[in-house]
Amino acid sequence: MRALIILIIYTFLVGCGPQYVEVKPGADGVAVVENINEEKCELKGTNTVRITGYAERLPEYIQRDLLQLSKNAAFDMGANTIKMSEQFEKGRGTQSATFEAYLCN
């Protein structure tokens, strides 16, 4: 019974607001935009990021973590800007999104 109570408390705490995605050094400089000036930006590639276990999380925390995962991936690709191209839910507790990664001047 005690283990069940601890598991319930842990599940609730994990579902709250702290950020669980590591911020890679340098990735905090990756910009998030809604539109791209293709004359000033070069497409470096796309990345699809996924998080699981977020059934009880607030949408803004899910969005924040998806963005951070993509910023980390974009930085590794040599990009400095990301733009979300698609967001979808694969199932309860699993969220994913696809981003385009650009190097902009």
Secondary structure, DSSP 8 states (H G I E B T S, - for coil): -HHHHHHHHHHHHHTSS---S---TTGGG-EE-SS--TTTEEEEEEEEEEEES-TTS-HHHHHHHHHHHHHHHHHHHT-SEEEEEEEEEEETTEEEEEEEEEEE-
